[in-house]
Amino acid sequence: MAINNVRKNIKLVSSEKEWRYYEDVIVGEKRKSENYFVTEKEIIDFASNYDPQWFHTDIDEAKNSKFQSIIASGIHVAALWRQLDHKINGDINFVCGIGWDEVRWKNPLYPNNEIYVTSECLSKHDTTSNEKGVAIFDHALKSADGKDILVFNGTCLIYKRN
C-alpha cells in the first residue's frame, strides 16, 4: 500500500506536468505521438535477441519470403507501441494495465519506415475501490501513411485523485 501512496503523491520526474488521474481522463480524448523512424539494424538487433526467426534477421533469405524483406517481430512492434504510447500517455497515473482485447497485427512493419501511435479513451467505469477506476483505450501503431500495423483495446486501472 505504501508504494501506491508514494506514486500517487509525487510529481512526474521527467516533466513539469502533474499526474493525470482517473477523473482527468475524458472519454473521447485522442492523442497522437510524434513519428519514429525504425531502422533495419534495429529490427535485426531486436529479433536477434528476442525473436530470431529468419524473416526478421536474414536480409537475403527474407527477400524470398511472403514479405520480400525482413519485417519487425510482432513483439518488437508491441514494444515500440509501449515506448511511443508512454510519451503521449505517460502522465496518466496508471496502477497497471489489466488486459488487451481484439489484438491484431494488421500489416507488417518494414525497415526504414516511420511510425506513430494513437490512443482514444473509449470508456470509463468505477470499481468497488475508492482508489481506482477502469478506462478502456483504443490503441494503434500506424505507419506514417496512416496504415494500421498493430491495433487493440487496452483496459487499464487508473488511480483516482482522492
KELOTOR-767156 format. One record per atom (N, C-alpha, C, O): residue in one letter; x, y, z. Coordinates in steps of 0.05 Angstrom, whole numbers, padded with zeros to 5 digits, always signed. Layout:
AXYZ
...
This chain:
M+00016-00024+00000
M+00000+00000+00000
M+00017+00025+00000
M+00010+00045-00013
A+00040+00025+00014
A+00057+00048+00015
A+00068+00056-00012
A+00070+00080-00018
I+00073+00036-00029
I+00083+00042-00056
I+00063+00058-00072
I+00070+00077-00085
N+00038+00050-00070
N+00016+00064-00084
N+00014+00092-00075
N+00012+00111-00091
N+00015+00096-00049
N+00012+00123-00038
N+00035+00141-00046
N+00032+00165-00051
V+00059+00130-00047
V+00082+00146-00056
V+00078+00155-00085
V+00081+00178-00091
R+00071+00137-00102
R+00067+00144-00131
R+00044+00164-00134
R+00046+00182-00151
K+00023+00161-00119
K+00001+00179-00122
K+00007+00208-00114
K-00006+00227-00122
N+00028+00212-00097
N+00033+00238-00086
N+00058+00251-00097
N+00066+00272-00086
I+00070+00241-00118
I+00094+00253-00128
I+00088+00266-00155
I+00068+00259-00168
K+00104+00285-00163
K+00102+00296-00190
K+00117+00279-00210
K+00135+00263-00202
L+00111+00282-00235
L+00125+00268-00255
L+00154+00276-00254
L+00160+00300-00253
V+00172+00257-00255
V+00201+00263-00254
V+00211+00275-00280
V+00227+00294-00280
S+00201+00265-00303
S+00211+00273-00328
S+00197+00297-00340
S+00202+00305-00363
S+00179+00310-00325
S+00163+00331-00336
S+00155+00350-00314
S+00155+00343-00290
E+00147+00374-00321
E+00137+00392-00302
E+00107+00389-00298
E+00095+00402-00281
K+00094+00372-00314
K+00066+00367-00312
K+00059+00351-00287
K+00076+00337-00276
E+00035+00355-00278
E+00024+00339-00256
E+00013+00313-00267
E+00007+00311-00290
W+00011+00293-00249
W-00002+00268-00257
W-00031+00274-00265
W-00044+00291-00254
R-00041+00259-00285
R-00069+00259-00292
R-00081+00235-00279
R-00071+00213-00282
Y-00103+00239-00266
Y-00117+00218-00251
Y-00142+00209-00267
Y-00149+00220-00288
Y-00155+00188-00257
Y-00179+00177-00269
Y-00199+00199-00276
Y-00210+00200-00298
E-00203+00217-00258
E-00222+00239-00262
E-00214+00258-00285
E-00231+00271-00297
D-00188+00259-00291
D-00178+00277-00312
D-00179+00265-00340
D-00179+00280-00360
V-00181+00239-00342
V-00183+00226-00368
V-00211+00228-00378
V-00230+00221-00364
I-00214+00238-00403
I-00241+00243-00414
I-00247+00223-00436
I-00231+00218-00454
V-00271+00211-00434
V-00279+00193-00455
V-00280+00208-00481
V-00292+00230-00483
G-00268+00197-00502
G-00266+00211-00528
G-00240+00226-00533
G-00235+00234-00555
E-00224+00230-00512
E-00199+00244-00516
E-00181+00227-00534
E-00179+00203-00530
K-00168+00240-00553
K-00150+00227-00572
K-00122+00239-00569
K-00119+00263-00565
R-00102+00222-00572
R-00074+00231-00571
R-00059+00217-00593
R-00065+00195-00602
K-00038+00231-00603
K-00022+00221-00625
K+00007+00227-00618
K+00014+00249-00609
S+00025+00207-00622
S+00053+00212-00617
S+00067+00225-00640
S+00056+00229-00662
E+00092+00232-00635
E+00110+00241-00657
E+00117+00217-00673
E+00113+00194-00664
N+00127+00221-00697
N+00136+00199-00714
N+00163+00188-00703
N+00179+00202-00691
Y+00167+00162-00708
Y+00192+00149-00701
Y+00201+00133-00725
Y+00185+00119-00737
F+00227+00134-00731
F+00239+00121-00754
F+00251+00094-00745
F+00268+00093-00727
V+00241+00072-00757
V+00250+00045-00750
V+00271+00036-00770
V+00265+00035-00794
T+00295+00030-00761
T+00316+00022-00779
T+00318-00008-00783
T+00308-00023-00767
E+00331-00016-00804
E+00336-00044-00809
E+00353-00056-00787
E+00347-00078-00777
K+00373-00042-00778
K+00391-00051-00756
K+00375-00056-00731
K+00379-00076-00717
E+00357-00038-00724
E+00340-00040-00700
E+00323-00066-00702
E+00321-00080-00682
I+00311-00071-00725
I+00294-00095-00728
I+00311-00120-00725
I+00303-00138-00710
I+00334-00121-00738
I+00351-00144-00736
I+00362-00148-00707
I+00362-00170-00697
D+00371-00127-00695
D+00381-00129-00667
D+00360-00139-00648
D+00365-00157-00632
F+00336-00128-00649
F+00315-00136-00631
F+00308-00166-00636
F+00307-00182-00617
A+00304-00173-00661
A+00297-00200-00668
A+00319-00220-00660
A+00314-00242-00651
S+00344-00212-00664
S+00366-00230-00657
S+00365-00237-00627
S+00373-00259-00619
N+00356-00219-00611
N+00355-00223-00582
N+00329-00237-00573
N+00329-00253-00554
Y+00306-00230-00586
Y+00280-00238-00574
Y+00262-00255-00593
Y+00244-00267-00583
D+00268-00255-00619
D+00250-00270-00637
D+00267-00276-00662
D+00261-00266-00684
P+00287-00294-00660
P+00306-00298-00681
P+00296-00315-00705
P+00310-00334-00713
Q+00274-00308-00715
Q+00264-00321-00739
Q+00278-00309-00763
Q+00284-00286-00764
W+00283-00326-00784
W+00298-00318-00807
W+00287-00293-00821
W+00302-00277-00832
F+00261-00290-00822
F+00249-00268-00837
F+00250-00242-00821
F+00241-00221-00830
H+00261-00243-00796
H+00266-00219-00780
H+00296-00212-00780
H+00304-00190-00774
T+00313-00232-00787
T+00342-00228-00782
T+00359-00232-00807
T+00382-00222-00808
D+00350-00246-00827
D+00366-00253-00850
D+00357-00238-00875
D+00337-00245-00888
I+00370-00216-00881
I+00362-00198-00903
I+00359-00213-00930
I+00340-00210-00944
D+00379-00230-00936
D+00379-00244-00962
D+00356-00265-00963
D+00342-00266-00983
E+00354-00281-00942
E+00333-00302-00942
E+00305-00289-00942
E+00286-00299-00954
A+00302-00267-00927
A+00276-00254-00925
A+00266-00243-00952
A+00242-00240-00955
K+00284-00238-00970
K+00275-00230-00997
K+00258-00251-01011
K+00242-00244-01028
N+00261-00276-01003
N+00246-00298-01014
N+00220-00305-00998
N+00206-00323-01004
S+00215-00289-00978
S+00192-00294-00961
S+00167-00281-00973
S+00169-00266-00992
K+00145-00286-00961
K+00120-00273-00969
K+00122-00243-00968
K+00110-00228-00983
F+00139-00233-00949
F+00142-00204-00944
F+00162-00191-00963
F+00163-00167-00965
Q+00179-00207-00975
Q+00200-00198-00994
Q+00221-00180-00981
Q+00234-00164-00994
S+00222-00181-00954
S+00241-00164-00939
S+00240-00174-00910
S+00222-00189-00903
I+00259-00166-00894
I+00256-00171-00866
I+00233-00154-00856
I+00227-00133-00868
I+00220-00163-00835
I+00199-00147-00821
I+00205-00148-00791
I+00218-00166-00781
A+00194-00128-00777
A+00196-00128-00748
A+00180-00150-00736
A+00158-00156-00745
S+00191-00162-00715
S+00176-00182-00699
S+00151-00168-00687
S+00151-00145-00681
G+00130-00184-00684
G+00106-00173-00671
G+00112-00163-00643
G+00100-00144-00634
I+00129-00177-00629
I+00137-00169-00602
I+00152-00142-00603
I+00148-00125-00585
H+00168-00138-00623
H+00182-00113-00627
H+00162-00090-00632
H+00164-00069-00621
V+00142-00096-00649
V+00121-00076-00655
V+00107-00068-00629
V+00102-00045-00624
A+00100-00088-00613
A+00087-00082-00587
A+00105-00066-00569
A+00096-00048-00555
A+00131-00072-00569
A+00150-00056-00552
A+00152-00027-00562
A+00154-00009-00546
L+00152-00024-00588
L+00153+00003-00600
L+00127+00018-00592
L+00128+00042-00585
W+00104+00004-00594
W+00079+00017-00585
W+00082+00026-00556
W+00076+00049-00550
R+00092+00009-00538
R+00095+00016-00510
R+00112+00041-00506
R+00105+00059-00491
Q+00134+00041-00521
Q+00153+00064-00518
Q+00140+00090-00527
Q+00142+00110-00514
L+00126+00090-00550
L+00114+00114-00561
L+00089+00122-00545
L+00084+00146-00541
D+00073+00102-00536
D+00050+00108-00521
D+00057+00121-00494
D+00042+00139-00484
H+00079+00113-00483
H+00088+00125-00458
H+00093+00155-00461
H+00088+00171-00443
K+00102+00163-00485
K+00107+00191-00490
K+00082+00208-00491
K+00082+00232-00485
I+00059+00195-00499
I+00034+00211-00501
I+00015+00206-00477
I-00002+00223-00471
N+00019+00184-00463
N+00001+00177-00440
N+00016+00173-00414
N+00005+00163-00395
G+00042+00179-00414
G+00058+00174-00391
G+00052+00192-00367
G+00062+00188-00345
D+00035+00212-00372
D+00027+00230-00350
D+00002+00219-00335
D-00006+00231-00315
I-00010+00198-00345
I-00033+00186-00332
I-00022+00168-00309
I-00004+00152-00313
N-00034+00171-00286
N-00025+00157-00262
N-00038+00128-00262
N-00056+00123-00246
F-00027+00111-00279
F-00037+00084-00281
F-00029+00067-00257
F-00007+00070-00246
V-00047+00050-00248
V-00040+00029-00230
V-00026+00007-00246
V-00003-00001-00240
C-00040-00002-00267
C-00029-00022-00285
C-00048-00027-00308
C-00072-00019-00307
G-00038-00040-00329
G-00055-00050-00350
G-00066-00077-00341
G-00052-00092-00328
I-00091-00083-00347
I-00103-00109-00339
I-00112-00125-00362
I-00122-00148-00358
G-00109-00116-00387
G-00117-00133-00409
G-00115-00119-00436
G-00117-00094-00438
W-00110-00135-00456
W-00111-00126-00484
W-00132-00143-00498
W-00131-00167-00495
D-00150-00131-00512
D-00171-00145-00527
D-00170-00137-00556
D-00161-00116-00563
E-00180-00155-00572
E-00181-00151-00601
E-00154-00143-00613
E-00152-00125-00629
V-00133-00157-00604
V-00106-00151-00614
V-00102-00162-00642
V-00107-00185-00647
R-00093-00145-00660
R-00089-00152-00688
R-00064-00139-00698
R-00061-00114-00696
W-00046-00155-00710
W-00024-00144-00726
W-00035-00143-00755
W-00035-00164-00768
K-00043-00120-00764
K-00057-00118-00789
K-00039-00116-00814
K-00046-00125-00835
N-00015-00106-00810
N+00005-00103-00832
N+00032-00106-00820
N+00037-00099-00797
P+00052-00115-00836
P+00079-00117-00827
P+00092-00090-00824
P+00085-00071-00837
L+00112-00089-00806
L+00128-00065-00804
L+00155-00070-00817
L+00170-00087-00808
Y+00159-00056-00839
Y+00184-00059-00855
Y+00205-00040-00844
Y+00199-00020-00831
P+00231-00046-00850
P+00252-00028-00841
P+00251-00002-00856
P+00240+00000-00878
N+00263+00018-00844
N+00266+00045-00855
N+00239+00058-00860
N+00235+00070-00881
N+00221+00054-00841
N+00194+00066-00842
N+00190+00083-00817
N+00201+00077-00796
E+00173+00103-00820
E+00165+00119-00797
E+00138+00109-00787
E+00121+00100-00803
I+00136+00109-00761
I+00111+00100-00748
I+00103+00121-00727
I+00118+00139-00720
Y+00078+00118-00718
Y+00068+00134-00695
Y+00046+00118-00682
Y+00037+00099-00693
V+00039+00126-00658
V+00017+00113-00644
V-00005+00133-00638
V-00001+00157-00636
T-00029+00122-00635
T-00052+00137-00627
T-00067+00123-00604
T-00064+00099-00600
S-00081+00139-00589
S-00098+00127-00568
S-00124+00144-00566
S-00124+00168-00571
E-00145+00131-00559
E-00171+00144-00554
E-00184+00130-00531
E-00186+00106-00530
C-00193+00146-00511
C-00207+00135-00488
C-00235+00128-00497
C-00250+00146-00505
L-00242+00102-00497
L-00268+00093-00506
L-00289+00094-00484
L-00312+00100-00489
S-00281+00087-00459
S-00300+00086-00437
S-00285+00086-00411
S-00261+00081-00409
K-00301+00092-00390
K-00290+00092-00362
K-00312+00080-00344
K-00336+00084-00350
H-00304+00067-00323
H-00324+00059-00303
H-00310+00056-00276
H-00287+00049-00274
D-00326+00062-00256
D-00316+00059-00228
D-00312+00030-00221
D-00324+00012-00233
T-00296+00026-00201
T-00293+00000-00189
T-00304+00000-00161
T-00314+00021-00152
T-00303-00022-00147
T-00312-00022-00119
T-00293-00007-00101
T-00299-00001-00078
S-00269-00001-00111
S-00249+00014-00096
S-00253+00044-00099
S-00259+00054-00121
N-00248+00058-00078
N-00248+00088-00079
N-00222+00098-00090
N-00220+00122-00095
E-00202+00081-00093
E-00175+00089-00101
E-00170+00088-00131
E-00151+00101-00140
K-00187+00073-00146
K-00180+00070-00175
K-00205+00065-00191
K-00226+00057-00181
G-00203+00071-00217
G-00224+00066-00236
G-00212+00052-00261
G-00188+00049-00263
V-00230+00043-00278
V-00222+00028-00302
V-00227+00046-00327
V-00248+00059-00329
A-00208+00046-00345
A-00211+00060-00371
A-00203+00041-00393
A-00185+00025-00390
I-00218+00042-00415
I-00212+00026-00438
I-00203+00045-00461
I-00217+00065-00467
F-00180+00039-00473
F-00169+00056-00494
F-00168+00040-00520
F-00162+00016-00520
D-00173+00053-00542
D-00168+00043-00568
D-00140+00051-00575
D-00134+00075-00576
H-00122+00032-00580
H-00094+00037-00586
H-00087+00028-00615
H-00099+00009-00625
A-00069+00043-00627
A-00059+00034-00654
A-00031+00043-00657
A-00023+00065-00647
L-00015+00027-00671
L+00011+00035-00681
L+00008+00035-00711
L-00001+00015-00723
K+00015+00057-00724
K+00010+00061-00752
K+00035+00069-00767
K+00054+00080-00755
S+00035+00063-00793
S+00057+00074-00810
S+00051+00103-00815
S+00028+00112-00811
A+00071+00118-00824
A+00068+00146-00829
A+00045+00153-00848
A+00034+00175-00846
D+00038+00135-00866
D+00016+00140-00884
D-00011+00133-00872
D-00032+00134-00886
G-00012+00126-00846
G-00037+00120-00832
G-00046+00092-00833
G-00068+00086-00822
K-00031+00074-00845
K-00039+00046-00846
K-00035+00032-00819
K-00014+00035-00807
D-00055+00018-00810
D-00053+00004-00784
D-00033-00019-00786
D-00033-00035-00805
I-00015-00020-00766
I+00003-00042-00763
I-00005-00059-00739
I-00007-00084-00742
L-00010-00047-00716
L-00020-00061-00692
L-00044-00046-00681
L-00043-00021-00679
V-00065-00060-00675
V-00089-00047-00663
V-00098-00065-00640
V-00096-00089-00641
F-00109-00052-00619
F-00121-00067-00597
F-00135-00048-00578
F-00131-00024-00579
N-00152-00059-00561
N-00164-00044-00539
N-00150-00052-00513
N-00147-00075-00507
G-00140-00032-00499
G-00126-00036-00474
G-00143-00028-00450
G-00155-00006-00450
T-00145-00045-00430
T-00160-00039-00406
T-00140-00033-00384
T-00122-00049-00379
C-00144-00011-00370
C-00125-00002-00350
C-00138+00006-00324
C-00161+00017-00325
L-00125+00002-00302
L-00133+00014-00277
L-00118+00040-00274
L-00094+00041-00279
I-00132+00061-00265
I-00120+00087-00262
I-00127+00097-00234
I-00150+00095-00224
Y-00107+00108-00220
Y-00112+00119-00193
Y-00131+00142-00195
Y-00131+00158-00213
K-00149+00144-00174
K-00166+00167-00170
K-00151+00187-00154
K-00132+00181-00139
R-00159+00212-00156
R-00145+00234-00143
R-00147+00231-00112
R-00127+00236-00099
N-00169+00224-00102
N-00173+00223-00073
N-00172+00194-00063
N-00175+00190-00039
